[in-house]
């Protein structure tokens, strides 16, 4: 098994940060205008992290 490299760790952190922001934006804990911003930002970060992870796995 290969040891994880720094870019792969960063890609996974971005992926999980996006997942966390999606959860915050989807819940009822944040005020109305900010939950949409967090949700959209989380979706963008999630897919950027997902694409970076897939790229690093299959390069």
C-alpha positions as CSV (number, residue, x, y, z in Angstrom):
1,X,0.0,0.0,0.0
2,X,1.3,3.4,-0.9
3,X,1.7,6.1,1.7
4,X,-0.5,9.1,1.1
5,X,1.1,12.2,-0.4
6,X,0.6,15.8,0.6
7,X,-1.7,16.6,-2.4
8,X,-3.9,13.6,-1.7
9,X,-4.3,14.6,1.9
10,X,-5.2,18.2,0.9
11,X,-7.7,16.8,-1.7
12,X,-9.4,14.7,1.0
13,X,-9.5,17.6,3.4
14,X,-11.2,19.8,0.8
15,X,-13.7,16.9,0.1
16,X,-14.6,16.5,3.8
17,X,-14.7,20.3,4.3
18,X,-17.3,20.5,1.5
19,X,-19.2,17.7,3.0
20,X,-19.2,19.5,6.3
21,X,-20.4,22.8,4.8
22,X,-23.2,20.9,2.9
23,X,-24.4,19.6,6.3
24,X,-24.3,23.1,7.8
25,X,-26.1,24.6,4.9
26,X,-28.7,21.9,4.9
27,X,-29.5,22.1,8.6
28,X,-31.5,24.7,10.5
29,X,-28.6,26.0,12.6
30,X,-27.6,28.9,10.3
31,X,-29.7,31.9,9.4
32,X,-31.6,32.0,6.1
33,X,-29.3,33.8,3.7
34,X,-26.1,32.1,5.0
35,X,-27.4,28.5,4.7
36,X,-27.7,28.8,0.9
37,X,-24.2,30.3,0.7
38,X,-22.8,27.5,2.8
39,X,-24.7,24.8,0.9
40,X,-23.6,26.0,-2.6
41,X,-20.0,26.5,-1.3
42,X,-20.0,23.1,0.2
43,X,-21.3,21.5,-3.0
44,X,-18.5,23.3,-5.0
45,X,-15.8,22.3,-2.5
46,X,-17.1,18.7,-2.4
47,X,-17.0,18.2,-6.1
48,X,-13.6,19.9,-6.4
49,X,-12.2,17.6,-3.7
50,X,-13.9,14.6,-5.4
51,X,-12.4,15.4,-8.8
52,X,-9.0,16.1,-7.3
53,X,-9.1,12.8,-5.4
54,X,-10.2,10.8,-8.5
55,X,-7.4,12.5,-10.5
56,X,-4.8,11.7,-7.9
57,X,-5.9,8.0,-7.7
58,X,-6.0,7.4,-11.4
59,X,-3.0,9.5,-12.6
